[in-house]
């Protein structure tokens, strides 16, 4: 396969595989680019997320359509859930717009900091996973509005590469009374507005940079992230129900340590 097609394909697979796992897809993509000199612009990382977004829509299409119909009928439960999704998405969306340049130009260019965040996030996730927490909420459709807002505030932490959007929201949800399965599922729904907004914003900001070649790369990365992301979404909830979040915590810690060692020994 031509190297020009191989690179976005690999990055798309990484994006789809890691976007909905609490391991930080952004960290994996940035570190892959750093170590293997893949030479894709920072905007590429955000733009291929469209595939992962559509993966959620595909898997949850029936439920999303049902919620939409219920909202049109004026059913309070559907509107309450929609409000919760907005409340959980708004803090990170606002912070992302205000801090966009700092995030893209500074944080995205610090592989050491990203590796450290992978390790620290893994330790936090491991501790939370082993805590004897008593869940009070097990159904995402009955989350109270204040819980959704708290989860949204935790999601702001994911603006720092290496923290993980799903990891931050899961930690916030578990600490404030949800069970593991519903915490993971809620991250799927609140990913839709935040990832769509990030995609649209970066697409607009990068509109002058998108050449024919970059457009082809984005399309390949999008397709790969869609296929792999759909597989992950399909099976993640059952995996979390059976094994919790510890496997992802250990993966983060191992990945961070390997990355730090590689940076210091090759730098």
Backbone as CSV, one residue per row, in Angstrom:
resi,resn,N_x,N_y,N_z,CA_x,CA_y,CA_z,C_x,C_y,C_z
1,UNK,0.837,-1.192,0.000,0.000,0.000,0.000,0.873,1.243,0.000
2,UNK,0.434,2.233,-0.698,1.181,3.483,-0.775,1.289,4.118,0.610
3,UNK,2.475,4.593,0.942,2.703,5.179,2.257,1.754,6.335,2.525
4,UNK,1.407,7.092,1.475,0.500,8.214,1.648,-0.885,7.791,2.087
5,UNK,-1.301,6.592,1.754,-2.595,6.077,2.170,-2.488,5.293,3.468
6,UNK,-1.337,4.708,3.707,-1.141,3.862,4.877,-1.206,4.671,6.172
7,UNK,-0.587,5.841,6.179,-0.515,6.645,7.400,-1.899,7.059,7.892
8,UNK,-2.738,7.693,7.066,-4.072,8.047,7.574,-4.916,6.840,7.931
9,UNK,-4.682,5.719,7.261,-5.415,4.497,7.599,-5.067,4.044,9.014
10,UNK,-3.769,4.018,9.319,-3.324,3.614,10.655,-3.858,4.570,11.713
11,UNK,-3.775,5.874,11.444,-4.267,6.854,12.409,-5.780,6.741,12.589
12,UNK,-6.488,6.444,11.518,-7.927,6.255,11.616,-8.286,5.057,12.473
13,UNK,-7.519,3.981,12.330,-7.735,2.789,13.156,-7.467,3.112,14.628
14,UNK,-6.389,3.838,14.891,-6.067,4.233,16.266,-7.187,5.093,16.843
15,UNK,-7.686,6.042,16.045,-8.772,6.921,16.499,-10.019,6.115,16.842
16,UNK,-10.434,5.235,15.932,-11.628,4.444,16.179,-11.485,3.506,17.357
17,UNK,-10.295,2.964,17.537,-10.050,2.009,18.615,-10.021,2.673,19.983
18,UNK,-9.511,3.901,20.044,-9.261,4.526,21.343,-10.223,5.650,21.710
19,UNK,-11.030,6.142,20.779,-11.881,7.311,21.047,-12.832,7.079,22.211
20,UNK,-13.438,5.917,22.289,-14.451,5.675,23.312,-13.920,4.871,24.497
21,UNK,-12.642,4.539,24.446,-11.999,3.897,25.590,-11.359,4.986,26.453
22,UNK,-11.283,4.804,27.762,-10.703,5.829,28.638,-9.174,5.833,28.600
23,UNK,-8.620,5.878,27.387,-7.163,5.815,27.232,-6.596,7.024,26.488
24,UNK,-7.459,7.923,26.037,-7.083,9.137,25.325,-6.639,8.863,23.892
25,UNK,-7.586,9.001,22.975,-7.271,8.823,21.555,-6.285,9.890,21.082
26,UNK,-6.464,11.118,21.585,-5.579,12.213,21.178,-4.134,11.912,21.554
27,UNK,-3.921,11.399,22.758,-2.564,11.066,23.189,-1.955,10.006,22.282
28,UNK,-2.716,8.988,21.953,-2.199,7.921,21.097,-1.856,8.435,19.703
29,UNK,-2.695,9.311,19.172,-2.442,9.853,17.834,-1.223,10.771,17.825
30,UNK,-1.117,11.619,18.847,0.019,12.547,18.912,1.333,11.783,19.103
31,UNK,1.320,10.784,19.987,2.538,10.009,20.229,2.917,9.183,19.002
32,UNK,1.923,8.652,18.295,2.215,7.915,17.067,2.867,8.830,16.037
33,UNK,2.344,10.040,15.933,2.915,11.012,14.996,4.332,11.406,15.414
34,UNK,4.547,11.554,16.739,5.848,11.979,17.247,6.920,10.914,17.015
35,UNK,6.617,9.668,17.350,7.621,8.616,17.274,7.870,8.113,15.857
36,UNK,6.844,8.145,15.031,6.971,7.585,13.686,6.979,8.649,12.602
37,UNK,6.977,9.924,13.044,7.084,11.046,12.110,6.075,10.902,10.966
38,UNK,4.811,10.755,11.347,3.761,10.518,10.360,3.358,11.784,9.611
39,UNK,3.690,12.931,10.174,3.578,14.192,9.455,2.151,14.509,9.006
40,UNK,1.204,14.340,9.906,-0.151,14.806,9.634,-0.405,16.044,10.494
41,UNK,-1.096,17.079,9.977,-1.355,18.296,10.755,-2.241,18.009,11.958
42,UNK,-2.140,18.880,12.972,-2.920,18.681,14.196,-4.408,18.632,13.907
43,UNK,-4.863,19.417,12.937,-6.293,19.436,12.604,-6.786,18.074,12.143
44,UNK,-5.910,17.289,11.533,-6.289,15.956,11.048,-6.827,15.106,12.186
45,UNK,-6.209,15.224,13.367,-6.596,14.419,14.518,-8.046,14.679,14.892
46,UNK,-8.457,15.942,14.842,-9.830,16.292,15.190,-10.791,15.936,14.064
47,UNK,-10.379,16.185,12.832,-11.290,16.013,11.704,-11.677,14.554,11.445
48,UNK,-10.778,13.614,11.731,-11.142,12.210,11.492,-12.083,11.681,12.567
49,UNK,-12.336,12.490,13.607,-13.283,12.076,14.627,-14.700,11.968,14.078
50,UNK,-14.955,12.559,12.924,-16.278,12.471,12.325,-16.682,11.015,12.132
51,UNK,-15.726,10.163,11.784,-16.032,8.748,11.621,-16.515,8.127,12.911
52,UNK,-15.860,8.472,14.018,-16.266,7.938,15.317,-17.637,8.474,15.720
53,UNK,-17.912,9.734,15.384,-19.222,10.320,15.675,-20.323,9.526,14.969
54,UNK,-20.115,9.259,13.688,-21.117,8.526,12.917,-21.256,7.084,13.389
55,UNK,-20.191,6.544,13.979,-20.279,5.192,14.539,-21.305,5.156,15.672
56,UNK,-21.290,6.184,16.536,-22.275,6.259,17.613,-23.678,6.369,17.039
57,UNK,-23.839,7.256,16.053,-25.157,7.453,15.445,-25.677,6.151,14.848
58,UNK,-24.788,5.403,14.198,-25.197,4.147,13.574,-25.649,3.125,14.611
59,UNK,-24.858,2.933,15.657,-25.176,1.932,16.677,-26.429,2.322,17.469
60,UNK,-26.572,3.623,17.746,-27.682,4.094,18.572,-28.776,4.772,17.753
61,UNK,-28.838,4.481,16.474,-29.781,5.179,15.607,-31.231,5.011,16.073
62,UNK,-31.624,3.796,16.398,-33.004,3.539,16.804,-33.357,4.313,18.064
63,UNK,-32.451,4.298,19.039,-32.716,5.007,20.289,-32.707,6.512,20.094
64,UNK,-31.789,7.008,19.257,-31.762,8.443,18.972,-33.029,8.881,18.247
65,UNK,-33.472,8.067,17.294,-34.694,8.388,16.559,-35.902,8.389,17.498
66,UNK,-35.940,7.427,18.407,-37.042,7.350,19.365,-37.060,8.574,20.272
67,UNK,-35.888,8.975,20.739,-35.799,10.168,21.583,-36.246,11.410,20.823
68,UNK,-35.869,11.483,19.546,-36.249,12.632,18.723,-37.768,12.702,18.565
69,UNK,-38.389,11.572,18.287,-39.846,11.524,18.137,-40.527,11.887,19.455
70,UNK,-40.006,11.362,20.552,-40.590,11.668,21.857,-40.473,13.157,22.178
71,UNK,-39.345,13.761,21.798,-39.169,15.190,22.024,-40.168,16.000,21.202
72,UNK,-40.389,15.580,19.943,-41.369,16.273,19.091,-42.779,16.182,19.676
73,UNK,-43.050,15.094,20.382,-44.363,14.921,21.012,-44.471,15.686,22.321
74,UNK,-43.358,16.275,22.737,-43.370,17.060,23.954,-43.227,16.266,25.231
75,UNK,-42.712,15.040,25.128,-42.563,14.209,26.319,-41.432,14.749,27.195
76,UNK,-41.737,14.953,28.456,-40.793,15.601,29.369,-39.511,14.791,29.557
77,UNK,-39.621,13.470,29.576,-38.440,12.632,29.802,-37.409,12.820,28.696
78,UNK,-37.881,12.923,27.447,-36.971,13.111,26.313,-36.295,14.472,26.390
79,UNK,-37.062,15.495,26.731,-36.483,16.837,26.851,-35.522,16.926,28.024
80,UNK,-35.837,16.225,29.100,-34.940,16.221,30.263,-33.611,15.576,29.909
81,UNK,-33.661,14.470,29.145,-32.425,13.811,28.742,-31.627,14.700,27.797
82,UNK,-32.319,15.358,26.869,-31.633,16.275,25.948,-30.959,17.408,26.717
83,UNK,-31.641,17.931,27.727,-31.057,18.989,28.562,-29.820,18.477,29.274
84,UNK,-29.875,17.239,29.770,-28.716,16.660,30.455,-27.512,16.545,29.526
85,UNK,-27.760,16.141,28.286,-26.669,16.033,27.309,-26.052,17.401,27.047
86,UNK,-26.908,18.424,26.928,-26.408,19.789,26.704,-25.602,20.267,27.905
87,UNK,-26.122,20.040,29.106,-25.423,20.469,30.321,-24.067,19.782,30.452
88,UNK,-23.999,18.517,30.067,-22.748,17.772,30.171,-21.748,18.171,29.090
89,UNK,-22.236,18.753,28.010,-21.369,19.105,26.879,-20.903,20.554,26.907
90,UNK,-21.709,21.422,27.513,-21.458,22.866,27.408,-20.137,23.329,28.016
91,UNK,-19.765,22.895,29.237,-18.513,23.418,29.822,-17.287,23.156,28.952
92,UNK,-17.126,21.928,28.462,-15.960,21.607,27.641,-16.011,22.327,26.300
93,UNK,-17.218,22.503,25.761,-17.352,23.201,24.483,-16.898,24.650,24.614
94,UNK,-17.350,25.332,25.648,-16.961,26.732,25.855,-15.468,26.856,26.123
95,UNK,-14.948,25.988,26.996,-13.523,26.035,27.305,-12.682,25.702,26.080
96,UNK,-13.169,24.768,25.259,-12.436,24.382,24.059,-12.305,25.528,23.068
97,UNK,-13.368,26.321,22.922,-13.314,27.475,22.017,-12.377,28.538,22.568
98,UNK,-12.481,28.822,23.861,-11.668,29.880,24.471,-10.186,29.523,24.525
99,UNK,-9.887,28.237,24.701,-8.496,27.807,24.866,-7.959,27.070,23.648
100,UNK,-8.630,27.197,22.527,-8.293,26.417,21.331,-6.838,26.579,20.915
101,UNK,-6.363,27.823,20.825,-5.002,28.072,20.342,-3.954,27.517,21.298
102,UNK,-4.187,27.671,22.609,-3.253,27.145,23.604,-3.182,25.622,23.508
103,UNK,-4.354,25.000,23.380,-4.407,23.544,23.310,-3.684,23.032,22.073
104,UNK,-3.986,23.636,20.923,-3.412,23.165,19.663,-1.924,23.456,19.558
105,UNK,-1.512,24.650,19.976,-0.137,25.087,19.729,0.849,24.734,20.834
106,UNK,0.363,24.504,22.027,1.263,24.232,23.155,1.091,22.800,23.667
107,UNK,-0.112,22.474,24.109,-0.332,21.168,24.733,-0.153,20.020,23.761
108,UNK,-0.544,20.241,22.502,-0.409,19.175,21.506,1.050,18.921,21.137
109,UNK,1.932,19.820,21.516,3.338,19.706,21.141,4.227,19.302,22.309
110,UNK,3.648,18.662,23.303,4.429,18.276,24.472,4.248,16.791,24.759
111,UNK,4.993,15.930,24.056,4.830,14.483,24.266,5.171,14.035,25.678
112,UNK,6.089,14.720,26.347,6.423,14.355,27.728,5.222,14.583,28.633
113,UNK,4.592,15.756,28.506,3.417,16.061,29.322,2.283,15.088,29.025
114,UNK,2.120,14.744,27.767,1.063,13.808,27.382,1.310,12.430,27.993
115,UNK,2.552,11.987,27.969,2.894,10.686,28.549,2.642,10.672,30.053
116,UNK,2.998,11.767,30.720,2.766,11.869,32.165,1.275,11.830,32.470
117,UNK,0.472,12.524,31.649,-0.975,12.527,31.863,-1.571,11.136,31.643
118,UNK,-1.009,10.387,30.707,-1.464,9.008,30.524,-1.260,8.194,31.802
119,UNK,-0.083,8.339,32.405,0.240,7.588,33.622,-0.648,8.031,34.787
120,UNK,-0.732,9.346,35.004,-1.533,9.858,36.113,-3.008,9.488,35.949
121,UNK,-3.505,9.624,34.722,-4.897,9.258,34.465,-5.142,7.787,34.697
122,UNK,-4.163,6.946,34.343,-4.290,5.514,34.579,-4.342,5.191,36.061
123,UNK,-3.507,5.871,36.848,-3.511,5.647,38.300,-4.856,6.045,38.904
124,UNK,-5.364,7.218,38.489,-6.665,7.675,38.995,-7.762,6.681,38.625
125,UNK,-7.767,6.245,37.374,-8.793,5.304,36.911,-8.712,3.981,37.672
126,UNK,-7.496,3.534,37.949,-7.302,2.282,38.689,-7.827,2.417,40.116
127,UNK,-7.544,3.530,40.753,-8.015,3.765,42.127,-9.542,3.808,42.169
128,UNK,-10.136,4.555,41.233,-11.596,4.681,41.200,-12.246,3.327,40.932
129,UNK,-11.651,2.566,40.022,-12.219,1.263,39.672,-12.237,0.308,40.858
130,UNK,-11.273,0.472,41.771,-11.168,-0.441,42.913,-11.908,0.057,44.142
131,UNK,-12.415,1.278,44.109,-13.156,1.820,45.247,-14.512,1.132,45.375
132,UNK,-14.954,0.957,46.584,-16.246,0.318,46.843,-17.344,1.386,46.812
133,UNK,-17.643,1.861,45.615,-18.642,2.902,45.447,-20.030,2.281,45.318
134,UNK,-21.003,2.908,45.929,-22.379,2.416,45.891,-23.175,3.249,44.883
135,UNK,-23.474,2.693,43.711,-24.175,3.471,42.684,-25.620,3.789,43.068
136,UNK,-26.011,5.020,42.803,-27.400,5.448,43.014,-28.142,5.620,41.699
137,UNK,-27.374,5.731,40.609,-27.989,5.942,39.299,-27.461,4.880,38.333
138,UNK,-28.368,4.131,37.730,-27.966,3.070,36.805,-28.599,3.224,35.427
139,UNK,-29.398,4.253,35.242,-30.082,4.483,33.970,-29.778,5.907,33.510
140,UNK,-29.143,6.047,32.353,-28.743,7.376,31.884,-29.933,8.290,31.652
141,UNK,-31.115,7.726,31.439,-32.297,8.545,31.174,-32.900,9.126,32.451
142,UNK,-32.400,8.678,33.594,-32.906,9.207,34.862,-31.823,9.965,35.643
143,UNK,-30.692,10.244,34.985,-29.676,11.064,35.656,-30.284,12.437,36.003
144,UNK,-30.067,12.933,37.212,-30.518,14.295,37.530,-29.655,15.328,36.808
145,UNK,-30.200,16.518,36.618,-29.509,17.533,35.827,-28.180,17.940,36.468
146,UNK,-28.143,17.976,37.808,-26.906,18.419,38.454,-25.785,17.394,38.262
147,UNK,-26.129,16.094,38.184,-25.119,15.077,37.920,-24.546,15.254,36.520
148,UNK,-25.400,15.531,35.550,-24.940,15.741,34.178,-24.005,16.944,34.099
149,UNK,-24.322,18.004,34.832,-23.459,19.186,34.835,-22.105,18.870,35.467
150,UNK,-22.107,18.111,36.544,-20.847,17.717,37.190,-19.995,16.893,36.232
151,UNK,-20.628,15.942,35.543,-19.898,15.141,34.557,-19.319,16.041,33.473
152,UNK,-20.071,17.061,33.077,-19.585,18.009,32.080,-18.368,18.785,32.559
153,UNK,-18.349,19.129,33.831,-17.191,19.841,34.380,-15.962,18.933,34.382
154,UNK,-16.158,17.664,34.681,-15.047,16.714,34.611,-14.561,16.565,33.172
155,UNK,-15.480,16.638,32.213,-15.097,16.487,30.816,-14.150,17.597,30.365
156,UNK,-14.206,18.753,31.016,-13.295,19.855,30.679,-11.835,19.441,30.847
157,UNK,-11.568,18.536,31.783,-10.196,18.104,32.016,-9.593,17.454,30.775
158,UNK,-10.474,16.900,29.932,-10.000,16.182,28.752,-9.462,17.110,27.680
159,UNK,-9.578,18.423,27.871,-8.964,19.355,26.924,-7.441,19.246,26.964
160,UNK,-6.932,18.710,28.070,-5.495,18.447,28.174,-5.219,17.087,27.528
161,UNK,-4.439,17.045,26.448,-4.159,15.765,25.779,-3.564,14.750,26.742
162,UNK,-4.092,13.547,26.708,-3.619,12.501,27.604,-4.572,12.211,28.740
163,UNK,-5.494,13.142,29.016,-6.452,12.933,30.106,-7.519,11.930,29.693
164,UNK,-8.066,12.074,28.485,-9.121,11.230,27.931,-10.497,11.783,28.279
165,UNK,-11.268,12.069,27.236,-12.626,12.572,27.429,-13.490,11.532,28.133
166,UNK,-13.487,10.317,27.623,-14.309,9.285,28.248,-13.798,8.945,29.648
167,UNK,-12.472,8.968,29.830,-11.914,8.687,31.143,-12.328,9.711,32.178
168,UNK,-12.258,10.985,31.811,-12.629,12.051,32.746,-14.104,11.985,33.104
169,UNK,-14.961,11.749,32.109,-16.398,11.695,32.386,-16.760,10.463,33.204
170,UNK,-16.107,9.344,32.930,-16.368,8.127,33.703,-15.978,8.322,35.163
171,UNK,-14.814,8.917,35.399,-14.370,9.156,36.778,-15.358,10.063,37.499
172,UNK,-15.765,11.149,36.841,-16.735,12.059,37.452,-18.050,11.366,37.742
173,UNK,-18.528,10.565,36.794,-19.804,9.877,36.967,-19.749,8.882,38.126
174,UNK,-18.677,8.087,38.188,-18.563,7.081,39.243,-18.453,7.725,40.623
175,UNK,-17.694,8.803,40.724,-17.524,9.472,42.007,-18.826,10.060,42.524
176,UNK,-19.733,10.404,41.613,-20.978,11.044,42.028,-22.192,10.144,41.858
177,UNK,-21.961,8.809,41.872,-23.071,7.918,42.112,-23.592,7.056,40.994
178,UNK,-22.903,6.952,39.847,-23.405,6.081,38.780,-22.725,4.713,38.835
179,UNK,-23.306,3.758,38.133,-22.622,2.480,37.979,-21.715,2.536,36.753
180,UNK,-20.872,1.547,36.575,-19.854,1.582,35.526,-20.463,1.528,34.128
181,UNK,-21.485,0.702,33.945,-22.059,0.531,32.613,-22.737,1.822,32.132
182,UNK,-23.572,2.418,32.979,-24.264,3.628,32.557,-23.294,4.804,32.408
183,UNK,-22.233,4.824,33.222,-21.219,5.877,33.086,-20.565,5.817,31.708
184,UNK,-20.235,4.593,31.275,-19.633,4.428,29.956,-20.625,4.779,28.854
185,UNK,-21.883,4.400,29.034,-22.887,4.676,28.003,-23.153,6.167,27.872
186,UNK,-23.180,6.873,28.991,-23.444,8.312,28.941,-22.357,9.042,28.163
187,UNK,-21.130,8.527,28.226,-20.046,9.170,27.476,-20.298,9.092,25.971
188,UNK,-20.982,8.045,25.498,-21.312,7.945,24.080,-22.203,9.112,23.650
189,UNK,-23.245,9.363,24.438,-24.221,10.376,24.055,-23.648,11.791,24.140
190,UNK,-22.882,12.066,25.194,-22.334,13.420,25.297,-21.149,13.622,24.358
191,UNK,-20.659,12.529,23.770,-19.610,12.677,22.756,-20.160,13.319,21.490
192,UNK,-21.435,13.080,21.193,-22.006,13.568,19.932,-21.907,15.086,19.787
193,UNK,-22.421,15.882,20.726,-22.324,17.336,20.541,-20.905,17.873,20.663
194,UNK,-20.121,17.337,21.621,-18.779,17.893,21.835,-17.852,17.563,20.670
195,UNK,-17.949,16.335,20.148,-17.087,15.953,19.035,-17.549,16.601,17.724
196,UNK,-18.868,16.726,17.550,-19.382,17.405,16.363,-18.967,18.862,16.361
197,UNK,-19.068,19.509,17.532,-18.657,20.899,17.638,-17.169,21.081,17.375
198,UNK,-16.347,20.183,17.945,-14.901,20.261,17.724,-14.559,20.054,16.259
199,UNK,-15.262,19.108,15.629,-15.047,18.854,14.200,-15.388,20.093,13.373
200,UNK,-16.551,20.683,13.626,-16.988,21.844,12.850,-16.041,23.029,13.062
201,UNK,-15.617,23.232,14.314,-14.736,24.361,14.621,-13.390,24.204,13.937
202,UNK,-12.799,23.007,14.028,-11.491,22.786,13.412,-11.584,22.768,11.892
203,UNK,-12.700,22.307,11.366,-12.894,22.341,9.920,-12.909,23.779,9.430
204,UNK,-13.583,24.654,10.172,-13.625,26.065,9.807,-12.242,26.706,9.962
205,UNK,-11.565,26.424,11.081,-10.248,27.011,11.333,-9.212,26.536,10.311
206,UNK,-9.374,25.343,9.793,-8.383,24.748,8.889,-8.816,24.794,7.425
207,UNK,-9.857,25.542,7.133,-10.433,25.508,5.784,-9.429,25.891,4.702
208,UNK,-8.486,26.783,5.028,-7.505,27.212,4.030,-6.356,26.216,3.882
209,UNK,-6.239,25.286,4.832,-5.134,24.324,4.809,-5.505,23.021,4.116
210,UNK,-6.802,22.802,3.928,-7.255,21.507,3.430,-7.077,21.442,1.909
211,UNK,-6.049,20.739,1.507,-5.769,20.523,0.092,-6.434,19.227,-0.359
212,UNK,-6.276,18.906,-1.617,-6.845,17.665,-2.144,-6.224,16.457,-1.440
213,UNK,-4.894,16.497,-1.249,-4.218,15.365,-0.604,-4.670,15.194,0.844
214,UNK,-4.787,16.328,1.561,-5.223,16.249,2.948,-6.675,15.777,3.018
215,UNK,-7.488,16.222,2.086,-8.876,15.783,2.043,-8.984,14.279,1.860
216,UNK,-8.135,13.719,1.009,-8.123,12.262,0.806,-7.678,11.556,2.086
217,UNK,-6.663,12.111,2.742,-6.184,11.524,3.996,-7.279,11.537,5.051
218,UNK,-7.998,12.655,5.144,-9.076,12.759,6.119,-10.169,11.735,5.815
219,UNK,-10.489,11.575,4.528,-11.529,10.614,4.135,-11.134,9.191,4.518
220,UNK,-9.872,8.848,4.324,-9.402,7.500,4.681,-9.425,7.314,6.198
221,UNK,-8.925,8.316,6.902,-8.937,8.245,8.364,-10.354,8.183,8.910
222,UNK,-11.254,8.932,8.290,-12.660,8.927,8.690,-13.268,7.535,8.531
223,UNK,-13.044,6.914,7.376,-13.614,5.589,7.104,-13.102,4.555,8.097
224,UNK,-11.799,4.598,8.364,-11.208,3.630,9.303,-11.734,3.838,10.717
225,UNK,-11.832,5.105,11.149,-12.314,5.377,12.500,-13.780,4.998,12.646
226,UNK,-14.549,5.133,11.553,-15.961,4.753,11.592,-16.117,3.246,11.818
227,UNK,-15.409,2.450,11.022,-15.550,0.991,11.104,-15.076,0.471,12.461
228,UNK,-13.886,0.891,12.867,-13.327,0.398,14.136,-14.115,0.958,15.319
229,UNK,-14.510,2.238,15.239,-15.287,2.843,16.314,-16.615,2.148,16.529
230,UNK,-17.261,1.747,15.449,-18.542,1.046,15.563,-18.375,-0.286,16.291
231,UNK,-17.281,-0.975,16.009,-17.012,-2.255,16.689,-16.795,-2.032,18.185
232,UNK,-16.026,-0.991,18.522,-15.744,-0.696,19.927,-17.028,-0.330,20.672
233,UNK,-17.835,0.553,20.096,-19.083,0.959,20.739,-20.002,-0.239,20.946
234,UNK,-20.002,-1.120,19.963,-20.902,-2.290,20.025,-20.585,-3.202,21.207
235,UNK,-19.320,-3.344,21.573,-18.932,-4.337,22.571,-18.400,-3.745,23.880
236,UNK,-18.198,-2.422,23.944,-17.536,-1.835,25.112,-18.345,-1.998,26.395
237,UNK,-19.653,-1.771,26.334,-20.461,-1.789,27.556,-20.428,-3.150,28.238
238,UNK,-20.516,-4.210,27.453,-20.449,-5.548,28.050,-19.070,-5.821,28.647
239,UNK,-18.031,-5.326,27.972,-16.672,-5.503,28.488,-16.522,-4.798,29.830
240,UNK,-17.005,-3.559,29.907,-16.902,-2.788,31.148,-17.703,-3.456,32.257
241,UNK,-18.884,-3.977,31.924,-19.711,-4.651,32.924,-18.991,-5.862,33.511
242,UNK,-18.220,-6.555,32.686,-17.550,-7.782,33.125,-16.186,-7.535,33.773
243,UNK,-15.461,-6.548,33.260,-14.061,-6.373,33.687,-13.762,-5.014,34.310
244,UNK,-14.707,-4.091,34.280,-14.454,-2.770,34.828,-13.486,-1.975,33.965
245,UNK,-12.840,-0.983,34.590,-11.950,-0.088,33.851,-10.464,-0.357,34.114
246,UNK,-10.176,-1.331,34.968,-8.782,-1.623,35.308,-7.916,-1.969,34.095
247,UNK,-8.404,-2.775,33.126,-7.549,-3.066,31.963,-7.106,-1.814,31.214
248,UNK,-8.000,-0.827,31.128,-7.650,0.411,30.439,-6.672,1.244,31.269
249,UNK,-6.831,1.178,32.586,-5.911,1.897,33.472,-4.489,1.367,33.310
250,UNK,-4.345,0.043,33.316,-3.019,-0.545,33.154,-2.446,-0.255,31.774
251,UNK,-3.296,-0.227,30.755,-2.826,0.113,29.415,-2.277,1.542,29.389
252,UNK,-2.988,2.470,30.006,-2.535,3.863,30.063,-1.172,3.959,30.745
253,UNK,-1.049,3.315,31.901,0.198,3.387,32.659,1.351,2.790,31.850
254,UNK,1.115,1.624,31.255,2.164,0.995,30.450,2.535,1.835,29.244
255,UNK,1.536,2.367,28.554,1.785,3.197,27.376,2.571,4.448,27.749
256,UNK,2.179,5.079,28.867,2.874,6.288,29.301,4.322,6.022,29.664
257,UNK,4.579,4.925,30.356,5.948,4.584,30.751,6.817,4.255,29.538
258,UNK,6.257,3.496,28.596,7.002,3.173,27.385,7.321,4.435,26.597
259,UNK,6.334,5.337,26.486,6.541,6.575,25.740,7.622,7.436,26.398
260,UNK,7.577,7.566,27.741,8.592,8.364,28.443,9.977,7.770,28.245
261,UNK,10.071,6.459,28.364,11.368,5.809,28.173,11.899,6.047,26.762
262,UNK,11.027,5.942,25.773,11.431,6.165,24.391,11.880,7.597,24.164
263,UNK,11.172,8.546,24.775,11.534,9.965,24.619,12.914,10.230,25.197
264,UNK,13.177,9.728,26.406,14.448,10.023,27.066,15.616,9.267,26.450
265,UNK,15.379,8.058,25.970,16.486,7.266,25.419,16.778,7.591,23.948
266,UNK,15.796,8.172,23.276,16.012,8.518,21.871,16.191,10.010,21.665
267,UNK,15.856,10.798,22.683,15.948,12.240,22.541,17.325,12.757,22.845
